[in-house]
Amino acid sequence: MRIAPERVGAPLIVFLHEGLGSVAMWKEFPQRLCDAGGFRGLVFSRPGYGRSTPRGVNEKWELDFMHRQAHEVLPKLLGALGINEPIWLFGHSDGGSIALLFAAHSPDQVAGIVVAAPHIFVEDKTVKAIEQARTAYETTDLPKKLARYHDSADSAFLGWSRIWLHPPFKHWNIEAELTGIGCPVLAMQGVDDEYGTLEQIRGIQRRLPQTELLELADCGHSPHRDQPEQAILATVSFINQRRLS
């Protein structure tokens, strides 16, 4: 989904959704952000999510699934759409990790990145929260709720939960790869994030001194849902200050 393509020359933000996200699950946030800043936007569902082609229910995701999204899927998508300008990325959760990996791998293609509740390593808190989500998926109407946003709720949920709960994935860590990022970075996270601690974004800033941090009170894992006004204001200010500097 493209947002305001008629704003020729305006910054283009590519939105990268969370581990259970999709175009529809962003709701009105991308439109609101682009309208607030006068930006263009591109919103898409990764394979297996939303209205994109579902993955097989028994398909096993590999430990490097986020690297593949950053190094293979996203570049192919941008190429297929004829996008060859430096882009701005807004990535949430897994999408934030993918944004970081893409910026490290393809620095010439990125003007700057905004990451909301990204993961740079696996925490026990994250694993516990996903275990609780798996229980909810098995015992409540969560599959029915997710079916509003995905053609195959099983494709989205089972692929995501199985890889995150796969014991070897606990050693997944991208901290060393962050040093390849030279663009501006805004990293935001809720202080009440149920899927991770603030060490995720603080760890980014330690390795990338150009990182601006935004720690949001009264906010869980989804700043764009829990504190949308603050997320929009901070993102618009971040992009406009750096594009004009």
N, C-alpha and C positions, 0 to 999 in steps of 0.2 A: 504494500500500500504506500503510495506516494502522498506526501503532504505539501501543498502549495508549490508545485513545480514551476508555477508562473513567476515565482520570486527569483528570477534569474540573477545569479551572482551572489545570492545570500548563502550563508553557511549551510551545508548539508549535514544533518544529524542522522546517523544510522542507529536505530534502536535495537539492542540485543537483549532478548528477554531472559527471564530466570529459568531454572531447571524444570518448572512446571508451567511455564508461561506460553504465550501465543500472541498473535496480533490482537485478538479480542480481549485478552486479559490485561493489556495495557489500559483498556477503556479509553477515556478521553485525554489521558495525560500527554501523549505525543502531540496531539493537536493543540492542546493548551500551551505547551512549552514552545512549539514552533510559532504560534500566534503571538505569544508574549515577546519573543525575541525577533520576530520577522524572519524566521529561518525556514528552510526547506526540511523535509523529513522523509525517511524511508523506514518502514516498519514491516518486518517479515517474520514468519514462523519457521523455525528450523525444521529439518526433516524429522518426522515423527510427532510433530506438534501442530496444534491448530488445524487448519485445513490443508496443510502440507501432507505429502505422501506418508502414511503411517509406516513405521518399522514393524517387522514381524514381532509378535509378542514374545517369542523365544529367542529373538536376536540378542546376542551378548554384546554390550558396549565394551570397548577396549579402555584400558587405563588412560590412554592419551586422547580420549574423545573430545576434550575441549581444545587440545592442540590441533586436532583435525579440523574442527570447526574454524579455528583461527587461521590455519595455514592452507587449507584446501577449500572448504565450503564457502566461506565469506569471500575470498578472492575470486572464486568462480562466479559467484552471484554478482559481484560488482562488475566483473568483466562482461557477463551476459547482459547486464543493464547498461553497458557503455559508460560506466562511472569511472573516470580516470583522474578526477580532481582530488586533492587532499580532503578527507572527510573528518567530521567530528563524530565520536562514538559516545553513546549513552548506554552503558551496560549494567544490568541489574543481576546480582547474585552470580550464577554460572555465566550469565552474559557479561558481567563485569570482568570475570576471569578471562573470558574469550577476548574481550576488548584489550586487556593488558597484553595478552599473548599476540594479538594481531599487531598492536603498536610496536612490540619488540621485534617482530618478524618482518614487518613491512613499514619501517619508519617514514619512508617518503610518501606513503599514502595516507598518513594521519596528521591532521592539524592539531588535534587535542582530544583528550578523552575524559569523560565523566563516568565514574564507577560508583554504583550504589550497592552497599553490602556485598562487595566482591569476596572471593576466596583466593588466598595465595598459599594456603596450606590447610590441612584437614585438622579440625579440632574435635575433641571428644564431645563437646557441646553440639556440634553440627551432626555428628553421627547419632547422638541420642535423639535429637529432634526429628531426624529422618526415620529412625526406628518408630517413633511415636506416630509419624505420618503414615508409615506402612501399616501399623495396627489400625489406624483410623480408616485406611483404604479397605482393609479386610473386614472391618466390623461395623462401619457406618455407611451413610449414603454419599460418602465422598466421591465414589466413582460417578454417581449420577450428577453431582455438582460439576465435576471436571468435564463431563460429557457436553456441557454447554459451550465449552471452549475448545474442545478437541474432537476431531472425527473418531479417534480411538483413544479413550482415556487410558486403556491398558498400555498402549504403545508409549504414551507420554510418561505415565507414572512408573510402570514397571521398569522401563529402561533406565530412568533416572535413579530410582531408589535402589535397584540392584547393583549398579556400579558404585554408588556412594557407600553402600553397605558391604561391598566386596572387600574382605580383609586386606588384600594387598593395596587397595586404594588409600588406605590410611597413610601411606607413605608419599602420596601425591603432594608435590611442593613445587611452586614456580618462582620462589623468591629469587633464585640466582638469575633467572631470565629477565627480571625486571630491569636490570642494569642496562639493557639494550634500548630502553625507552628514553627518548630525548624530548618528546613533546610535552606541553603543559598537561597537568593532571589535576582533576578535582575528585577527591575521594570522600564520599559521604556514607554515614552509617548511623542507624538508630542506637541509642544507648541501651535500649531494651530489646535489641535484636535477639530473637530466640534461636537463630541458626549460627551465631558466631559472636566473638568478642571484638572489641575495638582494636585488638592487636592486629586484626586483618588490615585496616586502613593505616594504622600507625606504623605497621611494618612496611607498607608501601612508601610512606614518607621518609623513613630512615634510609631506604635504598634510593629514593628519588627525591632529593631535596626540593625540587620544583613543585612538589605536590602540595596542594592546598587542601586542608582537612575541614570537614564539616560534621561535627558530632551532634546529632539531633535528639533533643529531649522528647519524651512522650512519643517515641517512635520505635517500631519493631523492625522486622526484616525488610520492609518495603517502604522506603522513604517517599516514593512517588504516590503511594496510597495513604500513608499515615500522616505525612507532612507535605502535601503537594505544593502548597504555596511557597514554603521555604526551599523546596527542591527546585522549583521553577525559577525563583528569584536568584538563587545562588548560581544556577546553570547559565541563565541569561547573562548575568554579570560576568561570570567566568569567561564565557565565549566572547562577549563583546570587548572586554578589556584586552584580551590576548589577540584578537583578530585585528585590533586597531593599534597595537603596540609596535 
